[in-house]
Amino acid sequence: MNRDQIKGSIKDAAGKIQRKFGQMSGNNRQEARGTVTQAEGKTQSTAGDVKDGFEKASDSVKDTLKR
């Protein structure tokens, strides 16, 4: 797991909590902010997944070239 995956997961969870709090309190602005934070977290986590995939592919190519 890389830094983006971890930070993205945390931001996603925080956004989910913020969104639910906004729903429960009837605060549409808070709910919208939570939705945005959650989307940012998911995007960051996905970027981390892509980055991790490239690193693994790069390592695989390096190992193949060493042979």
Buried (B, 14 or more C-beta within 10 A) or exposed (E): EEEBBEBBBEBBEBBBEBBEBBEEEEBEEBBEBBBEBBEBBBBBBEBBBEBBEEEEEEEEEEEEEEE
